[in-house]
Amino acid sequence: MRTSLHTVGFLGFDVFGTVVDWRSGIARAAQPFLERHRIDVDPFAFADEWRSLYQPAMQSVRSGERPWVRLELLQRENLETLLARHGADFGAMPGAELAELNRAWERLDPWPDVLEGLARLKRRFPIGPLSNSHIAGMLRLARYGGLPWDTILGAEIARSYKPQPQTYLKSADAVGLPPHEFALVAAHNGDLQAARACGLRTIFVRRPHEHGPAQSTDLEPEHDWDIVADSFIEVADLLDCPRL
């Protein structure tokens, strides 16, 4: 599929799953922790369980059940919930050790196509994350993975979590653009559907291994997104971005 998206002035990126491989990174960080504390759970299963608590935690903020808090706090609470589920006495664990494990979300490797793709896309468009993560976390993740963002958008500037409309709309407004001149790049159909409902343009990139070898969701586009691609490099090709 080729499209010019000639009116687009910014590319915003979903990050966890679209830009970085969270599952492998969390499993890598969790393995020595689990072994040290004799917690009998596979590191990849641990990563999957931790991720499964992500949406319910944000929903408590979206629903107004609790006031706005940064994702860093929600992830830490989820970690404690997960450790308790596996019978670990997290209260006896050093707080610094738990904080270090929680920072694994800021030390995730980009997918293999990401750095080349972003470098090419950046030659034509301003780029940045439109993530549910907090600004400090996105900054540290960018430094870790070499992500060449121009700015950081998303949940913290909007004080709301996707898929709430204000997360997309306030991000577009922050870079001085109407929604139809802002495109979201994401591997998740639901994220793109919410963005399109707000008037944003949409770019779907397949990440068939985000959830491991048994992944059954987001394998294919569920709507007629503006662009459908298998990599950021393909997106750059379709948008006629100069080669490096």
Secondary structure, DSSP 8 states (H G I E B T S, - for coil): -----TT--EEEE--BTTTB-HHHHHHHHHHHHHHHTT--S-HHHHHHHHHHTHHHHHHHHHTTSS----HHHHHHHHHHHHHHHTT--GGGS-HHHHHHHHGGGGS--B-TTHHHHHHHHHTTS-EEEEESS-HHHHHHHHHHHT---S--EEHHHHTS-TTSHHHHHHHHHHTT--GGGEEEEES-HHHHHHHHHTT-EEEEE--TTTT-TT--SSSS-SS--SEEESSHHHHHHHTT----
